[in-house]
Amino acid sequence: MNLPVRFDHPAWTAGVATALSYGLGLLGLFVLLFVVPFLLFALI
C-alpha cells in the first residue's frame, strides 16, 4: 500500500479547515450557552 509522504493535497487542507471551523463553532456555542450564563449568575 502506497501512503503519501506529504499531505499537501487540497483535500487535506479542506478537511483540516472543516475540522477547525467546526471546533471553533462548538467552542463558541459552548461559551455562549454555558460560560456566559454561569458568569452572569455567579455575579448576581
C-alpha positions, 0 to 999 in steps of 0.5 A, a space after each residue: 500500500 502506497 501512503 503519501 509522504 506529504 499531505 499537501 493535497 487540497 483535500 487535506 487542507 479542506 478537511 483540516 479547515 472543516 475540522 477547525 471551523 467546526 471546533 471553533 463553532 462548538 467552542 463558541 456555542 459552548 461559551 455562549 450557552 454555558 460560560 456566559 450564563 454561569 458568569 452572569 449568575 455567579 455575579 448576581 
